[in-house]
Amino acid sequence: MVPWTTIAFVLGGIVVLSAVLLAMGLRNPRLMLQDYPDDVRAAVPPKTAAERRETLWWSLPLLCLLFGTPLAATIGARLQLPGLSFAGAFVNAFMVMIAFDLFDWLVIDWLVFCTLTPRFVVLPGTEGMAGYKDYAMHFRGFLVGLALALVASAAIAGLTLLVPS
């Protein structure tokens, strides 16, 4: 049984994550330059000091969202399901994290970035570069996210057990 709080956190988190990433891309796609394919990054100058600072400011809420949402969802599950074990807390946190990772990979990366490639994601001077259609790079990013989700879910499950049920 999946607690309703977990479903709510997944859906809400995906909406907020998408909104933040869209806002970043519309504001200045170079803020996510580190996530662009190698050929695109090589064709543009590195981030300016101002862009690096702004990237940091955008990254802080994203990190809070990526780790805080599964933590809050798992605390909610523990409160809804007294006696939730470490394994149950781990699975709950992992479900939230993997939902984010899957959405990022399939919708944001493959559908929007690679397939649709809207103008706002294309950096000036890189139009038509092969990297924009590099589906394999985004799959590798998904696998990295999967590994991160395994480690973070274990930490979140451990923290959750500290919350009295």
C-alpha positions in Angstrom: 0.0 0.0 0.0 1.4 3.4 -1.0 0.5 6.1 1.4 -1.5 9.0 -0.1 1.2 11.4 1.1 3.8 9.7 -1.1 1.6 10.1 -4.2 0.9 13.7 -3.3 4.6 14.5 -2.8 5.5 12.8 -6.1 3.0 14.7 -8.1 3.6 18.0 -6.3 7.4 17.6 -6.5 7.3 16.9 -10.3 5.2 20.0 -10.9 7.5 22.2 -8.8 10.7 20.5 -10.3 9.4 21.1 -13.8 8.5 24.7 -13.1 11.9 25.5 -11.7 13.7 23.8 -14.6 11.5 25.6 -17.1 12.1 29.0 -15.3 15.8 28.4 -15.4 15.8 27.5 -19.1 13.7 30.5 -20.0 15.7 32.8 -17.8 19.1 31.7 -19.2 19.7 28.1 -20.6 23.4 28.6 -19.9 22.6 28.2 -16.2 22.4 24.5 -17.0 25.4 24.4 -19.3 27.0 21.6 -17.1 24.1 19.4 -18.2 24.5 20.0 -22.0 26.2 17.5 -24.3 30.0 17.8 -24.8 29.8 19.1 -28.3 27.5 21.9 -27.3 29.6 22.8 -24.3 32.7 22.9 -26.4 31.1 25.3 -28.9 30.3 28.0 -26.3 32.3 30.0 -23.8 32.3 28.8 -20.2 29.9 30.2 -17.7 30.7 33.7 -16.6 31.2 34.4 -12.8 27.7 35.9 -12.7 26.2 32.8 -14.4 28.0 30.5 -11.9 26.6 32.5 -9.0 23.1 32.4 -10.5 23.4 28.7 -11.1 24.2 28.2 -7.4 21.1 30.2 -6.4 18.9 28.1 -8.6 20.6 24.9 -7.5 19.9 25.3 -3.8 16.1 25.0 -4.1 16.5 22.2 -6.6 18.6 20.2 -4.2 16.2 20.9 -1.4 13.4 19.7 -3.6 15.3 16.6 -4.8 16.2 15.4 -1.3 13.5 17.2 0.9 10.6 15.8 -1.0 11.4 12.1 -0.5 12.3 12.9 3.1 9.0 14.6 3.8 7.1 11.9 1.9 8.8 9.2 3.9 8.2 11.0 7.2 4.5 11.2 6.1 4.5 7.5 5.3 5.9 6.7 8.7 3.2 8.8 10.4 0.5 7.1 8.3 1.9 3.6 8.8 3.2 3.3 12.4 5.9 0.7 12.6 7.2 1.3 9.1 10.4 -0.6 8.8 13.7 0.6 7.4 13.0 -1.4 4.2 9.6 0.2 3.9 11.0 3.7 4.5 13.7 2.9 1.9 11.2 1.8 -0.7 9.0 4.8 -0.1 11.9 7.3 -0.5 13.3 5.4 -3.5 9.8 5.5 -5.2 9.8 9.3 -4.9 13.3 9.7 -6.1 13.0 7.3 -9.0 9.7 9.1 -10.0 11.7 12.3 -10.3 14.5 10.6 -12.1 12.2 8.9 -14.6 10.3 12.1 -15.3 13.5 14.0 -15.8 14.9 11.4 -18.2 11.8 10.6 -20.2 9.9 13.9 -20.3 12.4 16.6 -19.7 15.5 15.1 -21.4 14.1 12.8 -24.1 10.8 14.4 -25.0 11.6 18.1 -24.5 15.3 18.4 -25.0 16.1 15.7 -27.5 12.8 15.2 -29.5 11.1 18.6 -29.4 14.3 20.8 -28.8 12.5 24.1 -28.3 14.4 27.2 -29.2 14.9 28.3 -25.6 17.1 25.2 -24.9 19.3 25.8 -28.0 22.3 27.9 -27.1 23.2 30.6 -29.7 25.7 29.3 -32.2 24.9 25.6 -31.5 21.8 25.2 -33.7 21.6 21.8 -35.3 24.5 20.2 -33.3 24.3 16.4 -32.9 24.4 16.7 -29.1 20.8 17.9 -29.0 19.7 14.5 -30.1 22.1 12.5 -27.8 19.6 10.2 -26.2 22.3 7.9 -24.8 23.9 10.8 -22.8 20.5 11.3 -21.0 20.1 7.6 -20.4 23.5 7.6 -18.7 22.3 10.5 -16.6 19.3 8.5 -15.6 21.6 5.6 -14.5 23.6 8.1 -12.4 20.4 9.3 -10.9 19.4 5.8 -10.1 22.6 5.1 -8.2 22.2 8.4 -6.3 18.6 7.5 -5.5 19.8 4.1 -4.0 22.3 5.8 -1.7 20.1 8.8 -0.8 17.1 6.5 -0.1 19.1 4.6 2.4 20.1 7.8 4.2 16.6 9.1 4.1 15.2 5.8 5.5 17.7 6.0 8.3 16.8 9.6 9.1 13.1 8.8 9.0 13.5 6.1 11.6 14.5 8.8 14.0 11.0 10.4 13.8 8.7 8.9 16.5 5.7 7.2 15.0 
